């Protein structure tokens, strides 16, 4: 799938793992953000035949479809690819929201394309779509403490100190998506990257 301009609808993907067991984990930040956007817009989630939950909304005067893959993280592309095709949506306009170990906790950054940084959800999307230049909203979770590997770290809940600013982190990412949809990536980066969130100390527990 190539990044050509096709349909007008924007696909917004929150990455995470399905099920209550994972709902509060660091790896599920993408789900948390699209859930907040859906709540703000009065949208509701429905199960799709494409191994995903979807929520249609008019966001910043633009028609969007939000997606939560119901595959596990490393198979996210299997859910998202069919949805892009069904809505004739341009993958270059797709916004993907995900946790990022390479950013300090509490930081939100926007980028277009690049490598997957070891993130299995991003890797699955890039491999399935044969395209990686989609828009990414990256939410920092920081590096794991000594003795904890990265995979275990992202599959743990947030520590007590992180919980104090989790609401602000999710809200900042939702705001980033709003800016991208309403004003484009460049303006969104300018506004978001100049703002500073309160950052909790790196967690030594999860």
Backbone torsions as a table, in degrees:
resi	resn	phi	psi	omega
1	UNK	NA	127.9	-178.4
2	UNK	-103.6	158.4	-176.0
3	UNK	-85.9	64.9	178.2
4	UNK	-99.3	149.4	178.8
5	UNK	-70.7	121.1	-179.8
6	UNK	-129.6	-104.2	-179.2
7	UNK	-69.9	160.6	-178.3
8	UNK	-85.5	-19.6	-175.9
9	UNK	-71.5	137.6	179.7
10	UNK	-97.7	129.9	176.3
11	UNK	-95.2	127.5	179.2
12	UNK	-117.4	117.0	-174.7
13	UNK	-109.3	124.4	169.6
14	UNK	-100.1	126.2	-178.3
15	UNK	-92.7	143.5	178.9
16	UNK	179.8	-174.8	175.6
17	UNK	-112.0	139.6	-178.9
18	UNK	-75.3	154.5	173.7
19	UNK	103.9	150.0	-177.5
20	UNK	-61.5	-31.1	-178.9
21	UNK	-55.8	-32.3	-174.2
22	UNK	-106.2	-4.0	-165.7
23	UNK	-60.2	-32.0	-176.8
24	UNK	-101.2	10.0	-176.5
25	UNK	-79.3	159.2	177.2
26	UNK	-58.3	-36.2	-177.6
27	UNK	-67.4	-11.3	-177.2
28	UNK	-102.1	18.2	179.1
29	UNK	-59.0	-36.0	178.8
30	UNK	-59.5	-43.4	176.5
31	UNK	-61.3	-42.7	-178.0
32	UNK	-60.0	-39.4	-177.6
33	UNK	-69.8	-47.5	-179.3
34	UNK	-68.5	-29.9	174.2
35	UNK	-62.9	-41.3	179.7
36	UNK	-66.1	-41.8	178.9
37	UNK	-62.3	-43.3	178.7
38	UNK	-60.4	-41.7	178.0
39	UNK	-62.8	-43.0	-179.0
40	UNK	-63.7	-35.8	-176.2
41	UNK	-93.1	1.2	-179.9
42	UNK	69.3	26.4	-179.4
43	UNK	-89.3	166.0	178.3
44	UNK	-132.8	149.6	-177.3
45	UNK	-91.3	138.6	174.5
46	UNK	-130.1	151.2	178.7
47	UNK	-78.2	134.5	179.8
48	UNK	-102.4	157.2	174.9
49	UNK	-71.1	-6.6	-175.8
50	UNK	-97.0	30.8	177.8
51	UNK	58.9	44.5	-178.1
52	UNK	-155.1	163.3	164.9
53	UNK	-103.0	140.1	-178.2
54	UNK	-128.4	153.8	177.9
55	UNK	-141.3	116.5	177.6
56	UNK	-86.9	140.3	179.0
57	UNK	-155.9	162.8	169.7
58	UNK	-108.8	107.6	-169.3
59	UNK	-118.5	121.8	-176.1
60	UNK	54.0	41.7	179.3
61	UNK	63.0	19.0	178.2
62	UNK	-122.7	136.4	176.2
63	UNK	-71.9	127.9	178.9
64	UNK	-130.5	157.5	168.4
65	UNK	-127.2	119.7	177.6
66	UNK	-91.3	146.1	-171.9
67	UNK	-133.1	133.4	167.9
68	UNK	-121.1	105.7	178.6
69	UNK	-58.9	138.6	176.7
70	UNK	-100.9	6.8	166.4
71	UNK	-78.8	173.5	169.8
72	UNK	-78.9	166.5	-170.7
73	UNK	-50.6	-45.9	-173.5
74	UNK	-74.8	1.9	175.5
75	UNK	-122.2	19.6	-175.2
76	UNK	-55.5	-36.6	-177.9
77	UNK	-61.8	-27.8	179.7
78	UNK	-66.9	-26.8	178.0
79	UNK	-87.4	-39.4	-172.2
80	UNK	-77.9	-38.3	-178.4
81	UNK	-55.1	-50.7	179.0
82	UNK	-61.2	-32.7	179.7
83	UNK	-68.9	-42.6	176.3
84	UNK	-58.7	-42.4	-179.7
85	UNK	-68.2	-40.7	-177.4
86	UNK	-63.9	-37.9	-179.3
87	UNK	-93.7	4.2	-179.3
88	UNK	53.1	41.7	-174.1
89	UNK	-93.6	147.8	-178.1
90	UNK	-82.5	119.2	179.0
91	UNK	-63.3	-22.8	178.3
92	UNK	-71.2	-18.0	176.7
93	UNK	-99.8	-4.5	-179.6
94	UNK	-66.9	137.9	178.1
95	UNK	-110.9	123.9	-179.2
96	UNK	-115.6	127.7	-175.6
97	UNK	-110.4	126.8	-174.8
98	UNK	-155.0	159.1	174.2
99	UNK	-72.9	156.0	-177.5
100	UNK	-145.4	119.1	179.7
101	UNK	-71.0	-21.5	-174.9
102	UNK	-86.3	0.1	175.5
103	UNK	-111.9	142.3	175.5
104	UNK	-60.8	151.9	179.4
105	UNK	-57.1	134.3	177.6
106	UNK	95.6	-9.7	-179.1
107	UNK	-89.7	140.7	175.4
108	UNK	-123.2	130.3	179.9
109	UNK	-135.9	151.4	179.1
110	UNK	-115.1	133.7	174.4
111	UNK	-145.1	164.0	176.3
112	UNK	-120.5	123.7	177.0
113	UNK	69.9	-161.5	-177.8
114	UNK	100.2	-177.1	179.5
115	UNK	-75.4	178.4	-178.5
116	UNK	-91.4	-11.0	177.9
117	UNK	59.7	23.5	-178.3
118	UNK	84.5	0.7	-179.7
119	UNK	-80.7	116.6	-172.7
120	UNK	-69.1	-28.9	176.8
121	UNK	-68.2	-44.7	176.9
122	UNK	-63.0	-41.2	179.0
123	UNK	-61.7	-43.1	-180.0
124	UNK	-63.2	-42.3	178.0
125	UNK	-62.1	-47.9	-178.4
126	UNK	-61.4	-42.3	-179.0
127	UNK	-69.3	-42.6	-177.2
128	UNK	-69.3	-39.4	-177.7
129	UNK	-85.4	-15.1	-171.4
130	UNK	53.1	42.6	-175.0
131	UNK	-161.1	133.7	-178.1
132	UNK	-126.6	0.4	-175.3
133	UNK	-89.1	40.1	173.5
134	UNK	-86.0	167.4	-177.1
135	UNK	-84.4	136.2	-177.2
136	UNK	-124.1	131.3	171.5
137	UNK	-107.2	111.6	-171.4
138	UNK	-103.1	126.8	179.2
139	UNK	-109.2	118.8	-176.4
140	UNK	-70.9	132.3	172.3
141	UNK	-116.8	-4.1	178.9
142	UNK	77.1	174.1	179.6
143	UNK	-85.8	152.0	178.0
144	UNK	-68.1	153.6	176.9
145	UNK	-69.4	164.4	179.6
146	UNK	-54.7	137.2	177.9
147	UNK	87.9	-3.4	179.6
148	UNK	-116.0	124.4	179.5
149	UNK	-80.0	162.1	-172.4
150	UNK	-61.7	-40.2	-177.3
151	UNK	-65.0	-41.9	177.1
152	UNK	-65.8	-38.2	-176.6
153	UNK	-62.0	-47.0	-176.7
154	UNK	-73.6	-17.1	178.4
155	UNK	-95.7	18.1	175.2
156	UNK	-109.9	156.2	173.7
157	UNK	-68.3	163.7	176.0
158	UNK	-67.5	146.6	176.4
159	UNK	-72.7	167.3	-176.6
160	UNK	-56.5	-42.9	-178.3
161	UNK	-70.2	-35.4	176.8
162	UNK	-64.4	-35.7	-179.7
163	UNK	-57.2	-28.6	-177.4
164	UNK	-64.3	-27.7	-178.7
165	UNK	-119.0	10.2	-179.2
166	UNK	-62.4	-41.2	179.7
167	UNK	-60.3	-42.2	179.5
168	UNK	-66.4	-38.2	179.1
169	UNK	-63.2	-48.4	179.4
170	UNK	-63.8	-40.4	178.9
171	UNK	-64.5	-38.2	178.4
172	UNK	-65.5	-38.1	178.2
173	UNK	-68.3	-40.0	176.2
174	UNK	-61.5	-39.7	176.6
175	UNK	-64.1	-38.2	178.0
176	UNK	-61.2	-43.2	178.5
177	UNK	-62.4	-43.0	178.5
178	UNK	-59.0	-43.6	-179.7
179	UNK	-65.5	-41.0	179.3
180	UNK	-62.6	-48.9	-178.2
181	UNK	-64.1	-41.4	-174.4
182	UNK	-83.6	-30.6	-170.5
183	UNK	-133.0	-3.9	179.0
184	UNK	94.6	163.5	-174.8
185	UNK	-63.5	-45.3	-176.3
186	UNK	-59.1	-48.4	179.6
187	UNK	-66.6	-38.3	178.5
188	UNK	-62.3	-43.3	178.0
189	UNK	-62.9	-42.3	-178.8
190	UNK	-61.0	-45.2	-177.8
191	UNK	-74.4	-44.8	-174.9
192	UNK	-71.5	-43.2	-173.5
193	UNK	-73.1	-15.0	176.2
194	UNK	-89.9	-10.9	179.7
195	UNK	-89.5	153.1	179.8
196	UNK	-124.6	128.0	175.1
197	UNK	-93.3	151.3	169.0
198	UNK	-63.9	129.2	-176.4
199	UNK	-109.8	128.0	177.6
200	UNK	-77.5	152.1	174.9
201	UNK	-58.6	153.5	177.3
202	UNK	-58.1	134.6	-176.3
203	UNK	-73.5	141.1	172.8
204	UNK	-108.6	13.8	176.7
205	UNK	-153.9	164.8	179.1
206	UNK	-155.9	NA	NA
